[in-house]
């Protein structure tokens, strides 16, 4: 059994400050009196909901040269933000909208992820996808896997013949690290009484994950949380995440039956 952590929101502090509390029982996460209606789930897309980074694969696979590698290295070293990186990388990508749709139609979401999405939908748990990729790519993959109705915040693409023209509607002028500031979707007044679950893997997930109550992390996000001794739940695929919510739902059902007499 995993040692699970949740966070208490500290009233009166800015940016959703949290205080970690360890909870040992499997269903001890039933800490919100409104049950599942008190939870909201935020989910990264590339290499989280998908098994690999789709955007990176598109750039590598369909670029006419290797210029994208230089901008990738500049981004990884922190010398440029992801918006500048993607704007320059996509200049080398040559692919029509029809050809890109064909490529995306072959990408499958893992069965464990589909099972997780179905569980949340059946139990009316609010889910939002936050991605530094592009809405056309994300929706094409979701639709191809029979997944609909999920709120998505991401960057946008425009097609001009075989060129991809990006735009970034969710930037934060105070911080140029990410083309899409995911954090701004978590630090809003309507979420102050919600238990926020964040699921991610990358550098763009660090800021929003720090403002979540429960964090599932892998890859770079997991490395950051461990390096900084911040509690999180490590995961490899959605079987662990599904198990968390299945236990939560089962415990809520037991609690409701007991209350009903």
C-alpha positions in Angstrom: 0.0 0.0 0.0 1.3 3.4 -0.9 1.9 6.0 1.7 -0.5 8.8 0.5 -0.3 12.5 1.2 -2.9 15.2 1.0 -2.5 18.8 1.8 -4.4 21.2 4.1 -5.0 24.6 2.6 -3.7 27.3 4.9 -6.2 30.1 5.1 -4.8 33.6 4.7 -1.7 32.6 2.7 -1.2 33.4 -0.9 -0.8 31.1 -3.9 -2.7 28.2 -2.3 0.0 27.4 0.3 -0.2 23.8 1.6 0.8 21.9 4.7 1.5 18.2 4.1 -0.2 15.6 6.2 0.5 11.8 5.9 -2.6 9.5 5.8 -1.9 5.8 6.2 -5.3 4.1 5.5 -6.2 3.3 1.9 -9.5 5.2 2.1 -8.3 7.9 4.5 -8.5 10.3 1.6 -12.3 10.6 2.2 -11.6 13.9 3.9 -14.0 16.1 2.1 -17.6 16.2 3.5 -19.1 16.6 0.0 -17.5 13.4 -1.3 -16.6 13.3 -5.0 -18.2 16.7 -5.7 -15.4 18.2 -3.7 -12.7 17.0 -6.1 -11.3 18.4 -9.3 -8.7 16.7 -11.4 -6.2 18.4 -13.7 -4.3 16.2 -16.1 -1.3 16.8 -18.4 -1.6 15.2 -21.9 1.7 14.3 -23.6 3.5 11.4 -21.9 0.8 11.4 -19.2 -2.5 10.5 -20.9 -0.5 9.3 -23.9 2.4 6.8 -23.6 4.8 9.1 -25.3 5.3 12.8 -26.1 3.2 13.2 -29.3 4.2 16.8 -30.0 7.9 16.0 -29.7 7.4 13.1 -32.1 5.6 15.3 -34.6 8.5 17.8 -34.5 11.2 15.2 -34.9 9.3 13.1 -37.5 8.1 15.9 -39.8 10.8 18.5 -39.6 12.7 19.3 -42.8 16.0 19.8 -40.9 17.6 19.3 -37.5 17.2 23.0 -36.3 14.6 21.9 -33.8 17.3 20.2 -31.7 19.1 23.5 -31.0 15.9 25.1 -29.7 15.1 22.0 -27.7 18.5 22.2 -26.0 18.1 25.9 -25.3 14.7 25.3 -23.7 16.0 22.4 -21.6 18.9 24.6 -20.4 16.4 27.4 -19.4 17.8 29.9 -21.9 14.4 30.2 -23.7 10.8 29.5 -22.8 8.6 26.9 -24.4 6.7 29.5 -26.5 9.9 30.7 -28.2 11.1 27.1 -28.5 7.9 25.9 -30.1 7.6 28.9 -32.4 11.0 28.2 -33.8 10.7 24.4 -33.9 7.5 24.5 -35.8 9.1 26.7 -38.5 10.9 23.5 -39.7 7.8 21.2 -39.6 6.2 20.5 -43.0 2.9 18.7 -42.9 -0.6 19.3 -44.2 -3.6 19.2 -41.9 -4.9 16.0 -43.7 -1.6 14.2 -43.2 -1.3 15.3 -39.6 -4.9 14.0 -38.9 -3.9 10.7 -40.5 -0.9 10.4 -38.2 -2.9 11.3 -35.1 -5.6 8.8 -36.0 -3.1 6.0 -35.2 -2.4 7.0 -31.7 -4.1 5.0 -29.0 -4.7 5.9 -25.4 -3.7 3.0 -23.0 -6.5 0.8 -21.7 -5.7 1.8 -18.1 -6.1 5.5 -19.0 -9.4 4.9 -20.8 -10.6 3.0 -17.7 -9.6 5.9 -15.5 -11.4 8.5 -17.7 -14.5 6.3 -17.8 -14.5 6.0 -14.0 -14.4 9.7 -13.5 -17.1 10.3 -16.1 -19.4 7.7 -14.5 -19.0 9.4 -11.1 -19.2 12.9 -12.3 -15.7 13.9 -11.2 -14.7 17.1 -12.9 -11.7 16.7 -15.2 -9.6 19.3 -17.1 -6.7 18.7 -19.4 -3.9 21.2 -19.2 -1.3 21.0 -21.9 1.6 22.9 -23.5 0.7 21.1 -26.7 -2.0 22.1 -29.1 -5.8 21.7 -29.0 -6.0 20.3 -32.5 -3.6 17.5 -31.7 -5.3 16.7 -28.3 -8.9 16.7 -29.6 -7.9 14.6 -32.6 -6.4 11.9 -30.4 -9.2 12.0 -27.9 -11.9 11.8 -30.6 -10.0 8.9 -32.3 -10.2 7.0 -29.0 -13.9 7.7 -28.5 -13.3 10.2 -25.7 -15.4 13.4 -25.7 -16.6 16.1 -23.4 -13.4 16.9 -21.6 -12.5 20.5 -21.0 -9.1 21.4 -22.5 -6.8 24.4 -22.0 -3.9 24.4 -24.4 -2.1 26.3 -27.2 -3.6 26.6 -30.6 -2.6 25.8 -34.2 -3.5 27.4 -37.5 -2.7 25.6 -40.8 -1.3 27.5 -43.9 -0.8 24.8 -46.6 1.9 22.6 -45.0 2.9 25.0 -42.3 1.8 24.9 -38.6 1.3 28.4 -37.1 1.1 28.4 -33.3 -0.6 30.8 -30.9 -0.5 30.9 -27.2 -3.7 32.3 -25.5 -2.7 31.2 -21.9 0.7 32.9 -21.5 1.6 34.8 -18.3 3.6 38.0 -19.1 5.3 37.8 -15.8 6.9 34.5 -16.5 8.0 33.3 -20.0 9.1 29.8 -19.0 5.9 28.2 -20.4 3.9 29.0 -23.5 0.9 27.8 -21.5 0.8 28.9 -17.9 -1.0 26.0 -16.4 -0.8 27.4 -12.9 -3.3 30.2 -13.7 -6.1 27.6 -14.0 -5.5 26.3 -10.4 -5.2 29.6 -8.5 -8.7 30.9 -9.0 -11.2 31.6 -6.2 -13.8 29.0 -7.3 -11.3 26.2 -6.4 -10.4 27.3 -2.9 -12.7 24.8 -1.3 -11.9 22.0 -3.8 -9.5 19.1 -3.3 -7.3 19.4 -6.4 -5.7 16.4 -7.9 -2.9 17.0 -10.4 -1.4 14.3 -12.7 1.7 15.1 -14.8 5.2 14.3 -15.9 7.1 17.4 -17.2 8.7 20.7 -16.4 5.5 22.6 -17.3 3.7 20.7 -14.6 5.8 21.8 -11.7 4.0 25.1 -10.9 0.5 23.8 -11.1 1.4 20.6 -9.2 2.8 22.7 -6.3 -0.7 24.2 -6.0 -2.5 20.9 -5.9 -3.6 18.9 -2.9 -2.8 15.4 -4.3 -0.1 15.0 -6.9 0.6 11.9 -9.1 4.0 12.4 -10.7 6.4 10.6 -13.0 9.6 11.5 -15.0 10.8 15.1 -14.6 8.0 16.1 -12.3 8.7 13.2 -10.0 12.4 14.0 -10.0 11.7 17.6 -9.1 9.3 16.7 -6.2 11.7 14.1 -4.8 14.7 16.5 -5.1 12.8 19.2 -3.2 11.3 16.7 -0.7 7.7 17.5 -1.7 5.2 14.7 -1.1 3.6 13.1 -4.1 2.5 9.7 -5.4 4.8 8.2 -8.0 3.0 6.4 -10.9 4.0 4.6 -14.1 0.6 4.2 -15.7 -3.0 4.9 -14.9 -3.6 1.7 -13.0 -2.2 3.4 -9.8 -4.4 6.5 -10.4 -7.4 4.4 -11.2 -6.8 2.5 -7.9 -6.7 5.7 -5.9 -10.1 6.9 -7.2 -11.7 3.4 -7.1 -10.8 3.2 -3.3 -12.1 6.7 -2.9 -15.4 5.9 -4.6 -15.8 2.6 -2.7 -15.2 4.3 0.6 -17.7 7.1 -0.3 -20.3 4.5 -1.2 -19.8 2.7 2.2 -20.1 5.9 4.0 -23.3 6.8 2.3 -24.8 3.3 2.9 -23.9 3.6 6.6 -25.5 7.0 6.8 -28.7 5.7 5.2 -29.0 3.1 7.8 
